[in-house]
Amino acid sequence: MSQSYQNLMESYNLNSTLLNVVRASKNRPLSFLAIPSITGTGSINESAGLSANILSSLPSTVGGFFSAGAGTYYTGGAQATLGRSFTFTQSSMDNAEFQRQILTPISLETINYFNSRHTNKELLFSMTLSAIEIKYPNQAPEIYNNYPDSRSYGEFQNLLHRLVQNGLSTQMLETKENIGPLMPKIFRNKEVFQYLDAKDKQNLSLEEVSTLDGTRFQLVQTHRKANICFVRNADAQEVIAEFGDSFFCFNHFDAYDKKKKYAALNESTNEHHHKTSIRFITRSNHEIFDYLGAILRAQIKNPENIPSINNKTPSTDDVPLIIKNIPILVIEKNKSSSKALATTAYDDDVYSIPVENNGYSAVVVNLLSQLLALNRVPGSIPPSPAILIK
């Protein structure tokens, strides 16, 4: 019963995700449901019986039924039947708390987490960035929108592909900030520091500082913040020539200098007017559904031109450079398939994500499912069910 429930919930979540992508492609309101609880009951009934077959040499007559030439055969059997049923509650997520979460732009800490999980960078940024604003020297700023319906979508793809080739990535950086003045030697006793209630909540630590008057103690607060930067690679000189040398990711093998400010591409522009300034705009989970809905509209309009990611296989002595356009999301409309990752019916049409030859569809659905799970904070799921199904 537990395995049946898990399989059912997997299909339910995948189909619900696909359904909302289809809704977004038609500019319909999104709707999310949750199953906060489930109760299962099961029973096993056993029965046993004995039967006999009496055969006669004269079976067509009543007298032959009781005659001496008859043979009797006895057969026995046992039967077990399994009964199971589920009772679950289904709640609507259309409330203020959930909508506030789903409309909030995705944090860079979340993007950095998926980037650290070795997700394809171009695919990850394609899903989580809504636009890139760039200002070339002595030119007006330009915005490249990341939507297949936008006129600048092709330019966005080319720009993002070039930036990823140049080493565009993310990092989690820890910075330290001094809190308050230097403290006397009484704080040498670490038990005094334990009385600070905010020590763990605010990431506080106590560090020794050597001064002319002897050893003092400084209260330090550690901040963890993610940003977008360039990883040094073979194209580092190209990055320096265009953006300068202040946007490279921090090298964790070097000594940390808390007095140095590490610039981030996502939060600052270039101070030098002869260099290119760039800014990244992240999208919310709701905007991701709009983006995937736009991809569905594009492939229905032209199945031969599905929005894709360029995947390059480096050339070797035996194998030349191979460039493959891998579709971001493949959704088939009114096509019969024996196997489907997800399927749903909407407006008298059947939509499905095939299991095979689906590009990055499985990765996209997996990422979207995890991002949606982050929106289900306490209070977003109603305590009482909106619909009770038995």
Residue pairs with C-beta under 8 A, 6 or more apart in sequence:
1 40
1 42
1 84
1 86
2 40
4 84
5 38
5 40
5 86
9 35
11 342
12 35
13 369
14 341
14 342
14 353
14 365
15 342
15 343
15 344
16 32
16 33
17 342
17 365
17 368
17 369
17 372
18 331
18 342
18 343
18 344
18 351
18 352
18 353
18 365
19 344
19 346
20 30
20 31
20 32
20 289
21 289
21 292
21 293
21 296
21 329
21 331
22 293
22 296
22 331
22 344
22 346
22 351
23 29
23 30
23 31
23 289
23 293
23 346
24 30
24 289
24 290
24 292
24 293
24 294
24 296
25 293
25 294
25 296
25 297
25 300
26 293
26 346
26 347
27 293
30 286
30 289
31 92
31 93
31 94
32 92
32 93
32 94
32 98
32 102
32 372
33 90
33 91
33 92
33 93
34 90
34 91
34 92
34 93
34 376
34 381
35 88
35 89
35 90
35 91
36 89
36 91
36 381
36 385
37 88
37 89
38 86
38 87
38 88
38 89
39 86
39 87
39 88
40 84
40 85
40 86
40 87
41 84
41 85
41 87
42 82
42 83
42 84
42 85
43 82
43 83
43 84
44 80
44 81
44 82
44 83
45 80
45 81
45 83
46 78
46 79
46 80
46 81
47 78
47 79
47 80
47 81
48 76
48 77
48 78
48 79
49 76
49 77
49 78
50 74
50 75
50 76
51 74
51 75
51 76
51 77
52 72
52 73
52 74
52 75
53 72
53 73
53 74
53 75
54 65
54 70
54 71
54 72
54 73
55 70
55 71
55 72
55 73
56 64
56 65
56 66
56 67
56 69
56 70
57 64
57 67
57 69
57 70
58 64
58 65
58 67
58 69
59 65
64 70
87 389
87 390
88 389
89 385
89 387
89 388
89 389
90 385
90 386
90 387
90 388
90 389
91 381
91 382
91 384
91 385
91 386
91 387
92 382
92 386
92 387
93 376
93 380
93 381
95 380
95 382
97 377
97 379
97 380
98 375
98 376
98 380
98 381
101 285
101 374
101 375
101 376
101 377
101 380
102 284
102 285
102 286
102 372
102 375
103 284
103 286
104 284
105 282
105 283
105 284
106 128
106 282
106 283
106 284
106 285
106 371
107 226
107 282
108 170
108 225
108 226
108 227
108 228
108 266
108 282
109 172
109 224
109 225
109 226
110 371
110 374
111 124
111 128
111 170
111 226
111 282
112 170
112 171
112 172
112 226
114 124
114 367
114 370
115 121
115 124
115 169
115 170
119 363
119 367
120 309
120 311
120 360
120 363
121 164
121 168
121 169
122 160
122 161
122 164
122 309
122 310
123 309
123 328
123 360
123 363
123 364
124 367
125 160
125 164
125 168
126 146
126 157
126 160
126 309
126 328
127 288
127 291
127 364
127 367
127 368
128 282
128 283
128 288
129 146
129 160
129 280
129 281
129 282
129 283
130 145
130 146
130 147
130 281
130 282
130 283
130 287
130 291
131 143
131 144
131 145
131 146
131 156
131 281
132 143
132 144
132 146
132 156
132 159
132 160
132 278
132 279
132 280
132 281
133 141
133 142
133 143
133 144
133 278
133 279
133 280
133 281
134 141
134 142
134 144
134 159
134 276
134 277
134 278
134 279
135 141
135 142
135 269
135 276
135 277
135 278
136 142
136 276
137 273
137 274
137 275
137 276
138 273
141 277
143 152
144 152
144 153
144 155
144 156
144 159
145 152
145 153
145 156
146 153
146 156
146 160
146 283
146 291
147 153
147 290
147 291
147 294
148 294
148 295
148 297
148 298
148 307
149 294
149 297
149 298
150 156
153 307
160 168
161 310
165 235
166 230
166 233
166 235
166 238
166 239
167 230
167 231
167 232
167 233
167 235
167 236
167 239
168 228
168 230
168 231
169 228
169 229
169 230
169 231
169 249
170 226
170 227
170 228
170 229
171 226
171 227
171 229
171 249
171 250
172 224
172 225
172 226
173 224
173 225
173 226
173 227
173 250
173 262
174 222
174 223
174 224
174 256
175 222
175 223
175 225
175 258
175 262
176 220
176 221
176 222
176 223
176 258
177 220
177 221
177 223
178 218
178 219
178 220
179 204
179 219
179 220
179 221
180 219
182 209
182 211
182 216
182 217
182 218
183 216
183 217
183 218
183 219
184 216
184 217
185 214
185 215
185 216
185 217
186 192
187 193
187 206
187 217
188 215
188 217
190 206
193 199
193 206
196 204
198 204
202 221
203 221
203 222
203 223
203 224
204 219
204 220
204 221
204 222
205 219
205 220
205 221
205 222
206 217
206 218
206 219
206 220
207 217
207 218
207 220
208 215
208 216
208 217
208 218
209 215
209 216
209 217
209 218
210 216
227 262
227 264
227 265
227 266
227 267
228 264
228 265
228 266
228 280
229 247
229 248
229 249
229 250
229 264
229 265
230 236
230 239
230 243
230 247
230 248
230 249
230 265
231 248
231 249
232 248
232 249
236 248
239 247
239 248
242 275
242 276
243 265
243 270
243 275
243 276
243 278
244 270
244 272
244 275
246 263
247 263
247 264
247 265
250 256
250 262
265 278
265 279
265 280
266 279
266 280
269 277
269 278
269 279
270 276
270 277
283 291
285 368
285 371
285 372
285 375
288 368
288 371
289 368
292 329
292 364
292 368
295 306
295 307
295 328
295 329
296 329
296 331
296 351
298 305
298 306
298 307
299 305
299 306
299 307
299 327
299 330
299 331
300 333
306 327
306 328
306 329
306 330
306 359
307 327
307 328
307 329
308 325
308 326
308 327
308 328
308 359
309 325
309 326
309 328
309 360
310 323
310 324
310 325
310 326
311 323
311 324
311 325
311 326
312 321
312 322
312 323
312 324
313 319
313 321
313 322
313 323
313 324
314 321
315 321
315 322
326 359
326 360
327 358
327 359
327 360
327 361
328 359
328 360
328 361
328 364
329 353
329 359
329 360
329 361
329 364
330 353
330 354
330 357
330 358
330 359
330 361
331 351
331 352
331 353
331 361
332 351
332 352
332 353
332 354
333 349
333 350
333 351
334 349
334 350
335 352
337 352
337 354
337 355
339 354
339 355
339 356
340 352
340 353
340 354
340 355
341 352
341 353
341 354
341 355
341 358
341 361
341 362
341 365
342 352
342 353
342 365
343 350
343 351
343 352
343 353
344 350
344 351
344 352
345 351
353 361
353 365
354 361
